[in-house]
Amino acid sequence: MTDEGVRAFVALELPGRVREAIGELQAQLRPRLGSIRLVRPEGAHLTLRFLGEASPQQVEALRAPLARAAARCPSCEVRVAGLGTFPERGSPRVLWLGLAPPDTVLALQAACERAAVAAGFAPEERAFRPHLTLGRWRERDRHPDLPPADLGPARVDTLVLFRSDLQPGGAAYAALARFPLGRPAVD
């Protein structure tokens, strides 16, 4: 990490099987999506809290509370199903794949929000809507006709504090810290 800080977020990692299935789904959807720019499936994750620019001090301040929050949340399964767009009206900007997490993941997300605010980030004003971003439109486009999608359950077992580096081909992610779910952190 540099002295200038990093662009960061907190997320749950997804198993490789789900990331592969996302790539297959994107390939099937591509012909009906117009001017969308699809995200790389290998980077798919469930964002619990986007942080934006984070100083080294803020990143350090997040480590202990995120470790405690992850230890309180058992590993679990989330259902990966349903396609949609944000916003629901007007030109679409984001194509998403839905997630149905258990209440324990919702409690983990709330703990991540509290940790972010305690570390000096502004409170998130939008309600948490669990989803995986599949792509983004840069230009105005019509809403696509989306088929049903159900990738089944996905086991999540690791909370990650990620660094995000914006690159011409899309963002590249690197783990700054990993926190196993349901297990106390080892100092």
N, C-alpha and C positions, 0 to 999 in steps of 0.2 A: 504494500500500500504506500502511496506517495504522501508527502506532507500536505498536498492540496486536497486530499480526500478522494472519494470515489462516488460513482453513481451506484446505488445499491437497492436491494429489496430482500424481503424475507419470504421464503416459499417452501412448499413441500415438494420433494422430488417424486417423480413418477417412475415406475418400473420400465425397463427397456421394451417389454412386450407392448405396453401402451403407447410408447413413443413410436414404435414401428407401425402399430395400427393407425396412429394419427397420420403418419406419412402416406399410408395406403388410402385413407379417407380423403386426404388432401388431393391425391392424384385422381380419385374418382370425381371429386367436386370441381376440380380445376376448370373443365370446359364450361361450366355454368356460372362462373364467378366474375367475369368481366375483367376489370383493371386491378384486381386485388393483388397485393404482394403477400405471399404466404410466408409464415414464419418457418424456421427450420424445426422439424419435428424432434430432433435430438435435444433441443433446448426446452421442450415443453415442460411446464411446471405449474403448480397451483400457487399463485401469488397470494400471500396472506396480508402483506403490507408492503406497498411500494414506498421507498424512502426518498428517492431522488439523490441529490448531492449530499454526501455524508462526510463529515470531517473524521480524521483518525480517532479523535476523542469520542465522537458519537458512536462509531463502530465498536470501540472498546467498551463503551457504556452499555451496549446492547448484549454483549456476550453472556454475562451472568443471568440476566432476566430471561433471555431466550433459552438458555440451558435449563433453567428451572421450569419454564413453561413446557418445554418439550418433555421433560421428565414426568410431568403430571398428565401428559396425553398419551394413552396407549397407542401402539401401532394399530391400524384399522384399515377397513376397506372403504373406498368411495366409489360410487357408481358413476361411470363416465357415459353420459347419454344426452342426446338432444342438441340440435343446432339452432343458432339464432344470430341476430345482429344487434349491435349497439350503434346508434340509438334505434329504438323501435320504430320511430317515425322519421320521415325525411330520408336523406341519402345515408346509406349505411357507411360506417367508418371502421367497424371491427366485426369480424366473423368469429363466433365463439362456439365452443363445444361445452355443454353443460356438465356440471359435477354435482352430485348429491352427497355431501359429507355428513357423517354422524355428528351429533351434538358435541362430542369431544373435540372435533376439529373446529367447530364454531367457537368453543371456549378457548382453544389455542389461538385462533385468529384474534379474539378479543384481548388475550394476554399479549400478543405481539403488538397490537395497537397501543396498549398501555405502556409497554416497554419503549416504543418509538416516541411517544409523547414525553415520557420521563427522560429520554435521551436528548430532547430538545427539538423534535420534529413537530410540525403543526399537526393538529388532529385531522384525521381523514374525515371529510365532510360527507362523502358518499357512503351509502350502505354497502356492506360486503355482499357481493354477488359471486359465488364460487363458479369459476369458469376457466377454460383453457383458451387462450387466444390462438386462433388458427391463421389469421391473416388480417391485414389492414388495407383499406382503400385509401389511396392518395388523392383520387379524383372523385367527383360526384358520379354516382352510378345508381342503377335501380336495385331494389331488393331482389336477391336471387330466390328462385324457387328451390327450397332446401328439402332434401329427402329426410326420412327418419334416420337417426344414427344411434347405435347403442354398442359401445365397445366393452360393456360389461363392467365387472368390479375391478378395481385396481388397489393393490395393497400399498399403503404409504407408511413409511417407518423412519423417515429422516427429515428434520427441519433444517433448512440451509439459509445462511446469510450469504447472499450472492452479490458479487460485483458484476456490473453490466457495462461492457465497453461497446459503444456504438461504432459500427463499421459499415462500409458501403454495402456489403452483402447482408446486413442485418446485425443485430446485437449478438455479442459473444459473452457467455457467462462463465464466471469462475467462482468457486466456493471460497469465501473468506473464513467460514466456520461451519461445521456440521454438528448437529445435535440429535442423537438418537431419541426416538419417541419411546416413552415408557421406561426409560432407564436413567438413573441418576448420573449426572455428569461426573467424570473422573478429573480431579484436579491435578 
